[in-house]
Amino acid sequence: MILLNLRIPLKIFCLIIFVAFNASLVHAEVLVTKLLHDFDTSTNQSHLGSFDIENLGKRPVVLNIIQQDKVDDHALGRVWSNRAWIKLPINQLRLEPRAKKNITFKIQSPNNVKTGTYWSSIYVDPVLPVLLPSKIQSEPGKIKFLIQQKLRYEIQIRTHIGKGEPKLNFSAPKLEKNQSNQKVFGINIKNSGNFHAQTKVSLEVFRANGQRVGLLQGNTRGLYPGAQKRFEVNVAKLPVGQYKALLLATDTKTGRNFGVDVNLNIQP
C-alpha cells in the first residue's frame, strides 16, 4: 500500500468550494413527444408521421432538426438506413415561450428494396446562445463559471418492409456480477435476421431433480439487424445449489420465442 501525504493550501480549497456552489446552470426547457415511430409497410408506399415540440420555458428557443443514421452497437446502420426516404418540412425552428409546434414528416419507401427493418433518427438539438464575457458578472476577487447544458432529443424512425421475423443467436453465457454488485446470469444475444426485435429475456429454473423453482424475469432491449447486446437475469435470490434452466428470449412484437438450455451452479 502506498500512502501519500498531500497538503492542499487553504486558499485553493476555498476556491473549489466557491466554484462548485456558484456555477450557473442554463438549459432550454424543451419537450418533444412521440420519440419512436414504427411503420409496417411495403415497397413504393408513403406514410405520414408527426411529433410535437413545446417550449416550456420563459425565453424563446432556436432548435435545429437534424436527420442522422442511427448505428446501434454493431448493427449495419447505414446498410439498413431509411434516412433518404424521410422528408422534413424544416431543419430549424424558433419557438416563443409556452409555444408548441407540430412537425409532420413524410416517408416514401423505394421500389427495389429487400424485406427487413430500416431505420434512422431525427434529432431535435437546441441552439445555445453565445454569452459574452461582459454578460457574466462576478464579485471582485472571485471567479465565476457559467455552465450551459442542453438536452438533445432523439426520435427513432423504423420502417418494416414486408413480413418476417428476427433471428436470435446466443453466446457467452455466464454467472457474473452487475454494476450493482448483484449476482446475475448474463448472455449475449445477436439478431442475425433482417427485422428488428424488441427482446425480453426470462429464465425458467428447475432443481436437479426436475422440480420447478420459478420464472425469473430479465431485461428488455431492442436489437436492430446485426446488433448484439448483453442481457441479464437477476439470480441473487436463488439458494446455493445446482440448477437446470431454460433461457427464453421473446420478440414482443411477433411473440416468437427463442430458447437455450443452461446449467447454473450457484455458489456462496
N, C-alpha and C positions, 0 to 999 in steps of 0.2 A: 504493500500500500504506500502511496506517495502522498505526503501531506504538504500542502502549500500554505505559507503564511503570507497572506495578502493584506496590505493596508491601503484602504481607499480614502483619499483625502475627503474631509467633511464637505468641502465646497462642491466637489463632484457629486457626492451622494445627494446633496440637497438639490442640485440641478436636475438629476434624474427624476426625483420625486416631482419637481415642479413641471417638467415636461410631460410626465405621464398624466397629470391632472389638469393640464392646460391645453391639451390637444382638442381642437375643434373638429367635429365630425360633420361633414357635408355630404348629403346624398339626395338623389332625386326620388321623391315618393311616387313611384310609377307602379301601376298594377296592370298585368297582362293576363287575360283569361283564355282558357282553352289552349293548353300548351301541347296537346297531342291530337293529331288528325289522322284517322285511318280511312282509306278508300279502297273498297273491294271493286275492282273494275276489270276491263279487258282492253285490248289494243284499240287505238283510234277512238277513244272516249274522252269526253270532257266533264269536269266536275268543278263545283264552286265550294270554297271553304271560307271561313272568316274567323277573326278573333278581335277582341276589344282591347284598346289601350286607354287607360284612365290615369289622369294626373290628380293624385290625392293631395298634393302639396299646395303651398301658398304662393308659389312663384312659377312662371312659365318654364317649360322644359322643351328642349330640342332632342329628338330621337332619330338615330339612324336605323333603318330597317334593311338588314343585310341577309343575303342568301349565301349559304355555305354548304359544302358537303360535310356530312357527319360521318367520320371514320370511327366506328365503335370497336374499341380494342383491336383485335386482329381481323376485323371484318373488312371485306373488299368494298369499302365505301364508294370509291369513285367508279368502280365497275358497275355497281348497282345504284348509281345516283339518278334521282329524278329531278335534280335542280333545274335542268334545261326545260323541263315540262311545265314549270311553275311561273306564272306571270303575276307580278305585284304591281298595283297601280301607282305606288310612290316608293321612294327609297329614303325619304326624310320627312319628319313630321314635327310641327311645333304645336304644343298643347298648352292652352291657358290654364290657370288654376281651376281645379274641380271640373275640367272638361273631359269628355270621353269621345273616342273616335273608333268606329268600326272599320276594319280593314278587310276587304274581300279579295281573295286571290283565286286564280283560275288554274286548273291542271288539265293539260291536254296530253294524253298518252300517245306515243307514236304508233305507226303501223307495224313495223317489224321489230318486235322485241320479244324475248323469250319469257315464259312464265316465271313468276317469283316476286319477291318483295323488293321494291326500290324506295330509297329514302334520301332525305336531305333535311336541312334545318333552316329556319328563318330566325335571325337574332334581332331583338329589339335592344338597342345599345344607346343609353343616354349620353349626350354630349356634355361634358363638364365645362362650366365657364372658366375662362382664364382669369386668375386672380392676380392682380398687380401687387408688388410689394407694398405700395403706398396704401393699399386697402387692408393690409394685415397690421393691426395695431398691437403694440406690446408695451409693457411698462419699462421705463428706463432701467438698464442694467439687467434685464431679464430676457430670455429667449422664448419665443412662442412659435410652435409648429402648427400648421393648418393641414389637416389630413382630409383629402377628398376621396370619397368612396362612392362607387356606383354599382348598381345591381343590373346585370345583363341577363335578359330573359332569352331562353331557347325554346322555339316552337318546332317540334318534330312533325314532319310530313311524311307519312308512309302510304305508298300505293302498292296494292297486292294484285298483280296481273294474273288472271286465270285462277284455277283451282289447284290446290296442292297442300302439302304438309311439310313441316320441318323434319330434319333427321338429326337425332341427338346421339352423340357418342360420349362415352365415359372414359376417364383416365385419372391416374394418381389418387386413388382413394387412401385416406389416412386419418387416424385419430390424432388430433392436434389441439392446440390452444388458440383461441381467437384473440382479438385485440383487448377484450375484457378479461382475459386470462381464464376463460371458461373452456371446459373440455367439449370439443365438437367433432363430429365426423365431417371431414371435408372431401370434396371431389371436384375435379374439373369436368365441365360439360361443354362440348363443342357442337355447334349447329353446322353440320356439313350439307344441309339441304339448301333449297333456294327460297324458302319462305321464313319470315320472322317467327320466332317462338317466344311467347310470354311464359317462361318456365318456372314452375313451382315444384319444389322438391319436398319429399317426405320419406320417412324411414319406418317401415313396419318391422318391429323387433320381436324375436322369439327366443326362448331359452333353448339350451342344447337338446332338451327332451321334446321340443316342438310346441311347448306351451306358449301361447301368445302373451307378450308383455304389453304391447300397445303400439299406437301410431304416433310418431314424433314428427311435428311439422318443422320444415326448414324455411329458407328464404325464397323469395320470388325475384327473378331478374330477367330482363329482356335479352334475347340473343338474336342478333341480325345474322344473315347468311355469312358463314365464315368466322363468326365470333366465338371465342372461348372465354368462359368465366369460371371463377371458383364459387361453389355453392357450399353451404354449411347447414348441418342439423345439430342442434344442441343436445348432447347426451350426458350432461352433467348430473342428471338425476338418476341415471342408471346405476344400480348397485354393482360392486365389483363382481366380475364373472365373465364367462364365455357366452356369446350370443350369436345367433344367425339372424340376418336381416335382409329385407328386400328394399332397395332404394328405388323409389319411383320419381320420375321426372315427368310432370304433366304439362302439356301445352294447353293453357287455359282457354285459348281461342277455339281450338278444334276438339279438345277433350282427349286427344291422343296421349297414351301413357307409354313411357319408355322405362324399362326396369333392368336392374342388375343385382345379383345376389352378392352379399358381402358377409364377412365374418368380423365380429367385434370382440376384442379382448380388452375389457375394461379393467384397468389396474388402479391401485390406490393413488 
